[in-house]
Structures are given as C-alpha cells and as structure tokens.
Amino acid sequence: MKKSIFLKLFVLLLGVALAAGFSTVAAAKDIIRIGGIMDTTGGTSDVGKDYAIGMSDAFKYINDNGGVNGKKIKYTWFDYGYRIPEAITKYKMLKRMGSVIIMGWGTGDTEALSPTVNKDKIPYVSASYSAHLTDPKKTPYNLFFSSDYSTNARSAITAWFDKKWKNHPDFGKRKPRFACCYMFASPYCSAPIKAIKDQARLLGFEIGEDQDVSLFALDTKSQIMALKSFKPDVLWHGNTTMSVAATIRDAYALGLGADWIVDNWGFDENLPRLAGEAAEGVMGATPCAFFGQNVKNMDIVVSSAETYSPGVPLGKRLNRTVQAWGDALITWEALKRADRKGVDVTRKDAGEAIMKQGFETLRNFDIGLGAAPISFTPTDHRPATGCRIQIWKGGKFHVVEDVDLKKRWPELWKTKWLGW
C-alpha cells in the first residue's frame, strides 16, 4: 500500500517537473537575447551613463509594447570602463549567453571587435559612429542609427563656412584659419580627422597644427596658448563634453576669439552648464534632438524615462538617452521585419538572417527623435547623408543648417567618402 502511494506521488511530481521543464523550454523559445557593452565608469562615462540608462529604458518600453511580434527581449548589459580588453571579455560572455545582437559603445573597442563580430555574424549596433564601420565590404555586421563622425564633421565645418564665415570682416580677403583639438591617442576622437581636414581643404581653409587634449583634461591653457599665434577663426573639438567644456572655458578666459564646432558627443545639455558663458555661440553636430525637444516620438522617450528610471530627474537627462533610443528603435524594427519573414530571431545563430532580412531592408525608415530617415543596403551602411548642425545661443539650442553632403557633393559621396 505504501509503495503504491509513493509510486503515485513520484509519478505526480515527475509530471509536474516535466511540465515545468517543457514550459521553461517553450518560454525560452520566445526570448530574444540582446547584449550590451556600456561605459559608465571610464573615460567617456560623462556621456555613457545617460546612454546606458536610455538603452535600458528603451528595451523595457519595447517589451511592454508588444515586444518583437509577441516575443520578449532579454537585455543584459555590462560596464567595461572604456577598456578594450574588458570589452572583448564582455563580448565573449554575451556571445556565450546567446545574444543575437549586441549594443556596443566605443570606437576603439568596436573597431577591435569588428573582425570577430564579422566571423560570428552577430549584428553589432554601436554608439561608435566611426565612418570606418560603414563599408560592408570590410565591416558587414556593424551598424548605428546616426550619421557617422566623418559626415558629422564635414557637415559642421560646412555649416560654419556657409553661415558664419560670410559675415566675417575678412571674408573674401583671405582663407579662414582652422585647427583641431582632440585626444590624439583616442580612436574615437581621431576617427574623423582625416575627413574633416579633407573638407577644410575642399572649402579652401588654411589648416593649422592640431592640439592634443585629453578626454580627462581639466586645464588646457597650454594648448590654447599654442593656438594663439595661429589666430584660428574656427576650431573643431572631437572629445566628450567634460574636456570640451574645459577647453572652451580656457579659450574664453585667454581671449582666443575663435568659433568652436564640436562633435556630437561633446555637444549636449551639459555643455552650457559646465562652460557657462563661454558656451555662447558654440556650434555642434546633432544627429538627433535634445532630450525633451518637440519632435516625433520624444513623448515616448520622456514618459519612459519617468516610468522606468524614476530615480533620475528629467532635468538631468541628456540627448544621450535619445541616441540610445535611436539604436534601440532600429534594432526593434529589424527584429520585427526578420521575424515576420520567418526568421527564428530567438536562435543565437540568427544574426546573418536578421542583418539581411531586417537591418538591410530599412529604406528611409523614420524613427522620429529629430533623426534623419535611416537606410542600410548590402553595399552601404551609412545611415544618413548629412547632419543637422545647431548652435547654443541666448540660453537655447537653435538649428543652424541641415547639411546634406550627398546632395551637395554627389560624386564624392558615391565614389570617395564611404568608409572614411
């Protein structure tokens, strides 16, 4: 009798365990694993923290709004402290976890990982907008929503030339004088320098000596003094916000008198807070809107910040949140398209199909957020053909010009500028 009772109990428990196991397997089939490699403690954490929070907000919103045609995303991210070896370690870990897509961060680590990403066929959607990552013949699995750094830099110097130089007292009498400030050793900072100097020559600038400014710089007086003898009319700064603000403050204090154009990672809501009155008149590349600006889908970004990150005051959020959403939204759309075409987007080996049936089907895809419509093809991963340039003036950001490089220099865009 006892044996019979125990046998029945064993069979019952076995049935429950098997049912739970089958349920877990079924649930796992509906999970899409996405990894993240972020910088919240390293050299670019002044912009990286907000980006990381924004990315988490975006994937929570996506899951709460249907996921990928009913399938949920499991987003797991790690801080790598802006250290390339650590990024490689974290990438390997995320790959073992079955990530079908990875949301990356810096230029040095993204470019270092690119050959591995190509071999593994895992779409890598980064916050590095290096033009070196836009030629699919070399980097077929690298993507981002933004116009690339070289496009941003070319657009910025063109907007300054169009809108500012013609009002200068020396216009028509001499060439405008131009120089660059950036951290020489940083792959991110140096990525567009070749392109921006090429654009300066194209527009007829006189080019001065570059100044090496660390991402960690708090005092740049020696670099400003070195520039004074050249008497630049305009300077490009390719660092992130903290060191850009320090450089602009020192230039203002020492009476350099030059205009500034700034890469998108150095041009955000924190710049005028850190640079004060020295920020007046600074222009920068803005491939998306600032946090809270009145553009399509910004209401979703702001309400998600309130819902999913209530501990972070809205007044402290930056356009880095918006940039994170840009990368998350193109990822969401690519996954939905691939899934509808029959791709099992939960499989860890689905990367190639997601790229071909998802990302590379985007044509003039409008994510809103003040971003240009996004297109990817099998031969060109440049998402946009130009960039919006804005200026900080009178306590607000104002649009200076929307520069379309492809429209203005179609042959150069087609035959020369891809990948650099």
Phi, psi and omega in degrees: 000313180298319180298322181295317179296315180295322180296316179295320179295320179297315180298320179296313180295322178297319179296318178297316180297316180296320179297318179296320179296315178297323179296318179296318178297317179298318180294321181297328180293340180260011180255127176255117184268124177236134181257163178220137175237110189236161175245105176244000181225354188259205189294340178242022181291344177297335174247339185288328182298313182294323178298315181298318178295317180299321179295317177296317176305314186297315182289329174295317177298315181302314179296324180281356181232048172097350181058217178258087183053043178097345179271141182269151176261131171257104183259122180235124182230157179230147169277136179241005173062022180061037179243120185301314179301324179292323177297319179296318177298314181293324177300312180300320179296315180293326176295315179298330179284354176092024180295130178269339177218147176235133176266111186260186185229268197280162182290314182302312181286323180295317178292324178294325181277347188304315178300323178291318177300318178299316179295319182280344181058047177250115176304131184239104186260105193252167169267000169275123179254032181298130178296340177298343183261008190258356180261108184297342176295334182251321185228072187290348183245013177260136184212160168195159184279336191275155164303145187284168184302320181293319176297317178299315182293315177300319181295319183295313181291329177292318179297319177298316180298318181291317193256333186254315187296325183294343178263002181282143179303332182266007179301130181087350182259330182205174176282145172291141182263134190222141175212168184238141173239128180187167178277110186304320187280352182271121177302324177297308185295324185272350187306316184264007188297317178302317182292318184289326176289325174299319179292322178298318177294320179300322181271356175088035179273156166266128188253126179264186184282136177295153175242130181275112181238120182293151172298338182261007188296134173244343180225118183236026184298323181295321179292321179293319179296324178294331180280336189300325181290333178282334181055062183292149173272327181210145181233141173263134174238123187252016180268190175268176197303316186301309183284332174298314180299318179298319181292316180295321177299314181294322178296321179293315182294327183266004174068038180296321174078014180264154170281159179236136166239139194229142173299158186299329180283354176250004187234096181211187184296338179281341184300308178293333177293321183274325185266344179062222184293342178293342180282346182301125178087359179287134178252150180207161176282130181227085181288356171212173182285164172282156184302124177090353177296152187280081177226166181305134176073000177293330178299325178292317180298314182292314181294326177291324176299318178294320185283313190263341179227058185296341180281351180254113182302140180302327180293347178260353181285151186237175174293352175295325173302315182295320177298319177299317178298323178303312179292323179293322183289323177290329177294315178302311182297318179298318179295317180296318180294314180297318180298318180294335179271009175094005178286131174280092187286357177272346181284138183291346178258022183273000188303315182297316180293322178296321178295310186285318184267354181240278187304313186280009171260356181288126177226114181050044181283125186263110176266357187072216176061018181074011181268155175290152173303143192250133177226140171229138174232166178297345182246357184205115179256019171286117186290329187218161186257007179187194184207147173279134177249132180237166181227144173269115185209129177062032177082011180216160171271134180231145177287130176266308183194145168262108184265125176248101184292322180297320180290324185278321179230068188300321183289318177296319178300318184285318192253342190238321196272349181296125173090002176212000000 
